[in-house]
């Protein structure tokens, strides 16, 4: 918006949230009383609540959960796909049909929604919800680490284990073994200090993690394999 203003444009960009299953638009930030970083409040006639993923139990304001939508703009179902329709559209305890978006978000006390990321990218390990973006924030603060990583989750007995495979920069890759061990320990300490999770850190060669459309596949959950 600063860029547009400085170039003589009177238009203001606003963030919103939407999906095809709800006729594209669900919520939009406000011109007045805008809350940057949020996707605004629901459109009139559209209802949004945040629930524990895959349930109809609402979470407290300020807590992450799955974004659910109800209202006249919600689809009737996926064409010729009853299984997907039943997973997405569910009747909650209030008797209304709610669309489970598959997206993680949070709602504040004013009803503004903040989008986090896709539910499928969230990992629940040892009782903690872990998002790839949270781990990425920790990694990018460490010199010599590339923004390409992979999270591998396994279940051993009753415990979930998390391995973080991180690509090194060319410069770091050429350093001594002692330096690499030091970086791995720094990542491990920072992940625990920031997210309270224990993880095995594996440093791998530059460009060694498989990519799809130029991006490393973020999560491999072996608990479901």
C-alpha angles and dihedrals in degrees: 000000000000088000092051092047093050090051095053099259118142093197119108122208117225130188122233142169129232147144136199091247089064098043092271103284125070106152141004136192117248127250089218116046090013119183107206113217093033129096090228130233130319120276116255110284092019119107126202131186134171116231140176103275114277093003136086093235111120117225122221119271110277094029125113119248144133117302111237125188133200132177144084093301094063114107124251091230146292114299112260093345111106094166095057091042092055091049094050101037117053135168109234129205090270089065094245128120112247128194112224103215099196087229128119117227145147132225124212130212091272094054095255114146126217116200115220110175146287116314091227089064094055117100122205107202127166090346096308127112107227124190123199089228090059091053091045091056090056094046096049091058090064119085116238096024120117123219089247116100143141130217116213116192122191135170118228111183106314095335130090117220126201126206120189113203110197129188115228126219117253089253095052091044089061093052127100124282089248091058092050092051089050092053092048091052091048091054091048092050094047094049091053094044093048104033104016092236131131115220139171108239119214119183112207135188121278113277092005098119112090114253136208115202089346095308128104115244101254105205134034109181107192091178088083098041 
